[in-house]
Amino acid sequence: MKYINRNDCKIIAHYLGKLMQATGVAFLIPVIIAIIYSEFNCIFGFALVSGISLILGTIFNKIPVESSKMRLKHGMIISSLAWLWASILGGLLMFIILKLPLIDGIFENMSMWTGTGLTVFTNIEALPKSILFLRSFEGWLGGLGVVIIAIGILIRSGTAASKLYKSEAREERIKPSIVNTMNKTIEIYLIYTLLGIVLYLLAGMPLFDSVNLCFSMICTGGMSIKNQNIGFYHNNIIYIISMVIMIIGAISFPVHYKIYFTKGKSVIRDVQFKTMIGLIVLSLIIIYGLTRVFNIDILFTIISTITTTGANAVPSKVMMSWARIDILIILVLMIIGASSGSTVGGVKIIRVVTLIKSLSQTIIGILSPEGRKLPIKIQGKTITDKDTKEAGSYIILYLIIILLSWIVLMGCGYSNFNALFEIVSAIGNNGLSAGITSPGLPILVKIVLIFDMWVGRLEIIPILVCIYGLYDLIKIDKKPKKKIKNK
């Protein structure tokens, strides 16, 4: 049985075309920066890749389809291919402008779009301003989601919008309509972005730095325009502003939306926010209790880790020289991540809380009188067995991918702990590095890390659906045809 047929391909191509058009427009924005800083040699590259995406997207979008035929499988494949296309397009751009090997360019752009922050560049400050802006801008757009932006701008409300929205591992709605939800999400995102830029300007940062740093912090992406990352500024005020913005980016958008109506109580009541703050405090207590060391660099790194921003206050070599307990805590926080429905990576706090509550209720249920049924509730919402199974299955699948990727890196000669750290950082879209990521990485390792960043951002299932769907499309049906006998 074929799961993907010709009509499926038409639907996928049609809506992928819309996302390709949106991506093409996005690659024109840095042209403004190129003009301001007289980087005219970069304009051709931006115009070329933008033109390629717009032309191909328009051709695909012309394919006639019925939106009512849209299914979740289509949305997942479209979403997966859209993220991959955006990364390939960015890789082509860097090949044209910077003469960067295509695989390195794809790695860099996948890291940027997914808000990971791992980089193959050794001298970031030598890059053109337009490329520096592109790195921050892609992370900022990726924080919302390639598909999410396209829904808000190009796609009308309906079945197609709903399926695409769900394909990016999003369930939460601010408004009944998906398009209205997206528009409100974009509005909230813009407000916080502008607020962050203003705060950085008041702290004495130049405008270009303020815009780029705020983009990187609010999307919890961590891409920097400085070789020393945020440690370049050596300014506690800038560190504090950044920590606040990272935490804002790690709170789910529905909670942000309710802040005004609840006078801020929606944040205090949110189980994911409370757990995130609790994990930050607990981590600091453990670190201080065992090492008797506490400073703003450690606080910044802990917040950067759990929000999966991956911004560095200290160089990677210095961080990896900290006490082993510090690094283990960072590793655990990278796996957990922060709130579902926000810009962060990791398995998400809500899944961890669901599993812990389920285990707790199972134990209590065994100890309780026979026949007593104990419902699991989180913030007044009953958690079903299906929710628990989905959370458990996802975490197991997440850990399996970490294990398989870890084996590959160890097979390439990297030390056990550093290899694990790098893999966890990539799949969690974190960006803190053990020093492995560099231009000299073997191609196989680059491909593994690209896959991990991609699969981590879309929360695994869409990528697996996409890969199997494409395999099903191209595989040869070996079932013998029945011969019709002539009577």
C-alpha positions, -999 to 999 in steps of 0.1 A, spaced: 0 0 0 13 34 -10 9 61 17 20 90 -5 5 93 -40 4 118 -68 -24 139 -52 -4 140 -19 26 153 -38 5 181 -54 -8 192 -20 27 191 -5 42 211 -34 14 237 -34 17 246 3 55 242 3 55 268 -25 38 293 -2 65 287 24 92 290 -2 78 324 -12 79 335 24 115 323 27 124 342 -5 110 374 10 129 368 43 163 366 24 156 401 9 155 418 43 193 418 49 197 437 16 187 468 36 217 462 59 240 455 29 230 489 14 234 508 48 270 494 52 278 496 15 283 458 11 272 459 -25 290 426 -33 266 408 -10 234 422 -26 237 399 -57 239 368 -34 208 378 -14 189 387 -46 198 354 -63 188 330 -36 156 351 -29 148 349 -66 153 312 -67 130 306 -38 103 331 -50 103 316 -86 102 280 -75 77 288 -48 54 305 -73 56 276 -97 48 251 -69 20 273 -56 3 273 -90 -4 236 -87 -42 234 -81 -53 216 -49 -83 213 -26 -75 227 8 -101 203 23 -78 174 13 -51 186 36 -41 160 62 -17 161 91 8 139 72 9 167 45 15 193 71 44 174 87 61 168 54 56 204 43 70 217 76 100 194 75 109 203 39 104 240 45 130 241 73 154 220 52 148 243 22 155 274 42 188 259 55 199 248 20 190 282 6 211 299 33 239 275 27 238 284 -10 239 321 0 270 316 21 286 296 -7 281 325 -31 291 354 -8 316 338 16 329 309 -6 320 287 24 316 249 16 280 241 10 278 216 38 292 242 62 267 267 50 238 243 55 251 235 90 254 272 99 219 280 85 202 250 101 218 261 134 205 297 128 170 288 118 165 262 146 178 287 172 207 263 181 237 287 179 265 262 171 288 278 145 315 267 121 329 302 120 361 309 139 361 347 134 326 359 135 335 396 136 352 393 102 318 385 85 299 412 66 273 431 86 245 418 63 256 382 71 258 389 108 223 404 106 211 374 86 223 350 113 204 369 140 173 375 118 170 338 108 171 328 145 145 354 153 122 341 125 129 305 135 119 313 171 83 318 158 87 291 131 90 292 94 55 277 90 40 299 117 50 331 99 37 318 66 4 309 82 0 344 96 10 361 63 1 338 34 -24 312 43 -60 317 51 -77 302 81 -90 267 76 -80 230 75 -46 238 58 -36 263 84 -46 240 113 -26 211 99 5 232 93 2 247 127 1 213 144 30 201 121 54 223 140 46 206 173 23 233 184 -11 226 201 -17 258 221 -41 284 208 -44 320 219 -75 326 197 -101 301 183 -88 308 148 -53 295 139 -45 326 118 -57 349 146 -36 329 170 -5 334 148 -12 371 143 -15 376 181 17 355 186 36 377 161 23 408 179 35 396 213 69 386 198 73 421 182 64 439 214 90 420 235 116 424 207 112 462 206 113 463 244 146 444 244 162 466 218 153 497 238 167 482 270 200 474 253 202 509 239 196 524 273 224 501 286 248 519 261 249 493 233 251 505 197 219 501 176 233 473 154 245 453 184 212 460 203 190 447 174 211 416 168 216 407 204 179 411 212 169 390 182 192 362 195 180 364 231 142 366 225 143 337 201 165 318 226 189 312 197 222 325 211 237 335 177 262 363 184 279 390 163 310 388 186 337 361 189 334 361 226 296 360 224 279 381 251 311 379 272 325 405 249 306 433 267 318 425 302 287 444 315 265 431 343 236 453 332 237 438 297 239 403 313 209 410 335 188 424 306 198 393 285 188 369 313 154 386 316 148 384 278 159 347 277 133 339 304 106 359 285 114 339 254 111 306 274 76 313 286 48 300 264 29 325 242 -5 317 256 8 326 291 22 359 277 -12 367 261 -30 362 295 -6 385 314 -26 417 308 -60 401 316 -47 384 348 -25 413 359 6 390 357 -9 361 376 -8 338 345 29 337 347 30 329 385 4 302 381 20 286 351 35 252 361 62 253 335 74 288 346 74 277 382 93 246 374 118 265 353 125 290 381 127 261 406 152 242 384 174 274 381 174 279 419 180 242 426 209 241 402 225 271 418 221 257 453 236 224 443 265 241 425 272 264 454 268 236 480 293 214 463 318 239 449 313 270 471 314 290 439 287 314 427 290 343 403 271 360 375 288 339 349 274 307 364 239 322 368 239 334 332 250 300 319 223 282 339 196 305 326 211 303 291 211 265 293 175 258 306 161 284 281 182 266 254 196 299 243 232 288 245 247 323 248 281 323 263 293 345 291 326 327 292 345 308 264 337 271 259 371 260 271 366 279 304 331 265 309 342 229 302 369 234 328 343 240 356 336 213 382 321 181 367 289 186 387 284 220 370 287 204 335 264 175 345 237 200 356 241 219 324 237 186 305 205 177 323 190 212 318 198 211 281 178 179 278 148 193 298 145 227 282 118 251 292 81 257 283 62 241 255 46 267 233 76 290 235 107 294 214 129 268 233 141 234 225 147 203 247 120 177 256 100 205 274 91 208 310 55 198 306 65 163 293 88 158 323 62 170 348 36 147 331 58 117 335 68 125 371 31 130 381 21 98 363 48 78 381 38 94 414 1 86 409 10 50 399 29 44 431 1 61 452 -25 40 433 -7 8 442 -5 18 479 -41 30 480 -72 7 486 -80 -15 456 -102 1 430 -93 37 439 -88 56 407 -65 87 409 -68 112 381 -36 131 371 -41 169 370 -18 197 359 -31 232 365 -66 219 369 -64 200 335 -69 162 336 -40 144 320 -52 113 301 -33 80 296 -28 91 260 -10 123 271 12 103 294 20 77 268 28 104 242 51 122 267 69 90 276 72 78 240 86 112 229 113 112 257 123 77 249 126 85 211 145 116 220 170 96 241 174 70 214 184 96 188 209 110 213 223 75 218 226 68 181 242 101 173 266 97 203 278 64 189 286 80 156 306 108 172 325 84 194 332 62 164 348 93 148 372 95 176 357 121 199 358 117 237 327 102 253 316 131 274 324 159 249 306 139 222 275 135 244 276 172 254 277 183 217 249 159 207 226 170 235 233 206 227 224 201 190 192 181 194 181 204 222 187 235 200 209 248 227 242 258 212 266 255 241 297 236 228 323 213 242 346 226 216 338 199 190 320 221 164 345 236 140 351 239 102 373 208 104 345 185 115 342 153 94 313 155 69 295 126 86 296 144 120 283 176 103 254 157 88 246 140 121 245 174 139 224 190 111 199 161 114 199 165 152 192 202 151 165 197 125 148 168 143 150 186 176 133 218 164 104 199 148 101 174 177 110 143 158 77 129 145 73 153 115 109 144 103 102 107 106 69 111 88 87 131 61 116 106 57 93 75 55 69 94 32 96 102 8 109 66 10 74 53 3 71 76 -27 103 64 -44 103 27 -34 95 2 -61 64 -18 -54 76 -54 -55 42 -69 -53 37 -90 -84 8 -80 -106 -19 -106 -111 -20 -120 -146 -54 -120 -164 -60 -153 -179 -77 -154 -213 -107 -176 -213 
